[in-house]
Amino acid sequence: MSHRCLITKAEVEGFIQRCMTAVGTKQDHANSLAEVLVAGDNRGHYSHGLNRMDMYVKDIQSGICDKTGDPVVEKESPATALVDGKNVLGPVVGKFCMDLAIKKAKEVGIGWVVARGSNHYGIAGFYAMKALQENMIGMSFTNTSPLVVPTRAKECTLGTNPISVAAPSKDGDSFVLDMATSAVALGKVELYDRRGDPIPEGWGCDPAGKLSTDPKKVLQGGGLVPIGGSEATGGYKGYGLGMMVEVFCGILAGAEYSRNVRRWKVTDRVANLGQCFVAINPENFAPGFQDRMADLLSIQRGLDPADDDAPVLTAGDPERMHMDTCEKLGGIPYHLNVVKYMNECATKIGVSPLLPCDKLVSE
């Protein structure tokens, strides 16, 4: 039986803040990053939480990401804005833009804000969910490094380009969609490769553009495929969604796009990612929005499941279940290897105290 290390949210946030300020990050920027990463872990999206902290530290240390600036509005109307992220940490840009979108939605019913000059911003859902606090619909999109091969192609020219939409329901309930437009995250392919196992068909393709179950072929010259897999099983739909995100982000914001975005984990130049943030006030539309949302959610959740042990869920339910588990445990369960690795990274930059490893829970 393997174990995980239980760490409180406050402990993880404080640790990330200490690591980021140790390499020169402004305190408020470090706070924004820590909040987003811990939110990802608390929702069960471990690939976009503490696990990625070393990447942000490297970006600041190398100088490829600015540690002193702040986003600025370049152009705006009552409902729209174009923001220059000034190459600061992605979560700083994301929070600035989403707050601006919400402000505009309060004033005119909708806020649509796009940013260029941004960086990796964590989970897209964090920003969409900020609108829920104001009983609004939130949306967030970002382009990313090219990792996905378009339908019928052989070359990676699109990112995993996530989509997030959050809509409020009654009594704090909500619909929260947070998904990549690729069939799977790259990290899952890497995990199968480390274990020496074949990947499921429909996750990736080889350098010739043919579906492959060999993770090495996907990672070495091939790429991920869009949601749906092959053309025969609807992969062109995922391809279309990935292109849609690029239109909203890189193209609309005047940021880098498609194959022009720097390669994943290659920091030879600034990322200049494009991102999009939307807030919509339901009060500007038909009355009773939250009542209808509650009914829509209950219809799906009330369906007879095909498997009695697997009830029908809606987007956001698995994350809520993970958050409930964390609350009952009194912290977030992390894999010991992740904690040890991050502590090693912290030691190299003189950070103390480190993350505690004394409280274990069984998986």
Secondary structure, DSSP 8 states (H G I E B T S, - for coil): --EEEEE-HHHHHHHHHHHHHHTT--HHHHHHHHHHHHHHHHTT-GGGTGGGHHHHHHHHHHTSS-SS---EEEEE-SSEEEEE-TT--HHHHHHHHHHHHHHHHHHHSEEEEEEEEE---S-THHHHHHGGGGT-EEEEEE--SS-B--TT-SS--B----EEEEEE-GGG-EEEEEE-SBSS-HHHHHHHHHHT----TTSEE-TTS-EES-HHHHHTT-EE-BTT-SGGGTHHHHHHHHHHHHIIIIIHHT---GGGS--TT--SS---EEEEEEEE-GGGSSS-HHHHHHHHHHHHHTS--SBTTB----TTHHHHHHHHHHHHHTSEEEEHHHHHHHHHHHHHTT--S------EEE-
